[in-house]
Amino acid sequence: MYKEYPTFYNYETLEYDRKSRFDDPYLSVDEVLEKHTRIIEEYAVKHLSGPIPEENKYKEVGSGESIDDRPEMLRLLKAIESPKIRAIIVVDVQRLSRGDLEDAGRLIKLLRYTDTFVITPYKTYDLRDEFDRDAFERELKRGNEYLNYFKKISLRGKLDSLREGNYIGSVAPYGYNRIVKENGKKICHTLEERKDQADIVRLIFEWYCNGDIGVTAICRRLEAMGVKSPGGKSTWRPPMIFTILENIHYIGCVRWNWRKTIKIIKDQEVKELRPKAKVGEYLIFNGKHEGIISEELFNRAQEIRGRRHRTKTDTTLKNPLSGILLCKKCNHKMGYNTYRKNGKEFAKPRVMCNNQVHCKTGGAVYEEVMEAVCKSMKDIIEDFEVRVETQQDDSIKLHRNLVERLEKQLADLEIKEKMQWEAKHHPDPEERMPSHIFKDLNSKLLKEKEEINDALCKAKDSIPDPIDYRELAVKFSDTLDILQDPTKDASIKNMHLKDIIEKIEYYRPPNIKITNENKKELGYDKIGRKNMFHSEPFEISIIIK
């Protein structure tokens, strides 16, 4: 049965373009998007009263499998919430999603309940219609089935390429450049030594294996030499050194399934992890590229890593602030450091920034930090109790003020519009406003009215939920009691803190060494011993959820 669809206009239609892995591999992303734009433009000129406006075009540069991996798609789905948008135009339905059934269901639901049509050069889909919805869903499923088939074929091809010694990674390891070689009619990718970086790789292995230097000391040496890290930054971190030390490409090999993506369920959501494979879980092949170091030196580095590996006898959580306490200067997590010798504690535990070597933030005694956290929580509880007594809710009050301000601006514009019409139709022709001036002023006023009206509608639709300060005060009081209870485990305290606190920001200026030149300025009459340091008080601020 023939179905008649409503008329659509270009200004109420959004265009979505995305390069698929099934497109011509010899075409760039820009070339594919340009080709799609040309097809859509021809259709739009013929059926939609003109080309799609530039501000209505969404061009996806990347090509993630799921909707959440595509920023332009997320922007488009947000845009269709506006009643001004009535349709989306694409080259084919599968450009919108080739994800799993969950992605397809999410897309159908959003299009259906926003009354958004999907237009392709071959068919228009009304997701409110049962038959159109079924056809649309079958198209998405077909795309997902073909995607899974393509991935299987692609993986098989990659494995065959690795067996031949080719390098299939998109980014070359530190010390190499990725190059293309021709082998008859075949084109293959391999690696070529990059002299400046390869010498650094050799130096790292030499220091680690023959110089008995740890990875942290290697980092400091490289920074002192001004060597840029693999990411192009001036700072090096131990994980970067470990990545180099365990990279088998440096002995002329290639590997398969080294960082295999696995999916797990956590908090009822699918999470993707890429753990390092254990020995025997990945494949190694001889590569076409030349190694940078000898196999003997590489194996020695692995042996040293095994000998230097320290297993903790007690892995129970000791710090209730773990994962919450962050350095305000560099946003790194604050570590919990203990000081023991021969099984005895010779100094109190301290919290220190894990990036202290670079940000220079001063550390503090753990007990003092905990006291400051408890004091801040007490202040927050008192603030909640005051708000309960005065029935104060700033968020609702501010939102109400916004709505009232927008309503007043709209009312003022209504009065102004009425005055313009009266001026245009003034009884005295000499006092009457000229038509061209009225037209210009009135169009500006109508545009301003439309913008304020849209803002007012959004403001009314987004009224914040009232905050129950009484409940918050109770939750913070209970957590504070648990935090101050010495019988409770640190893991229990940490769990309760994470339930109510987003993060705790910590800041302390760097320690200053006291010298004869600065002792008076710092408030010291004399220096009692060598290597005395002056510390400023630390500050913390709690960000609640």
Secondary structure by P-SEA (a helix, b strand, c coil): cbbbbcccccccbbbbbbbcccccccccaaaaaaaaaaaaaaaaaaccccccccccbbbbccccccccccaaaaaaaaaaccccccccccccccccccccaaaaaaaaaaaaaabbbbbccccccccccaaaaaaaaaaaaaaaaaaaaaaaaaaaaaaaaaaacccccccccccccccccccccbbbbbccccaaaaaaaaaaaaaaacccccaaaaaaaaaaaccccccccccccaaaaaaaaaccccccccccccbbbbbbbcccbbbbbbcccccccbbbbbbcccccccaaaaaaaaaaaaaabbbbccccccccccccccccccccbbbbbbbbccccccccbbbbbccccccbbbbbcaaaaaaaaaaaaaaaaaaaaaaaaacccaaaaaaaaaaaaaaaaaaaaaaaaaaaaaaaacccccccccaaaaaaaaaaaaaaaaaaaaaaaaaaaccccccaaaaaaaaaaaaaaaaacccccaaaaaaaaaacccbbbbbbccbbbbccccccccccccccccbbbbbcbbbbbbbcc
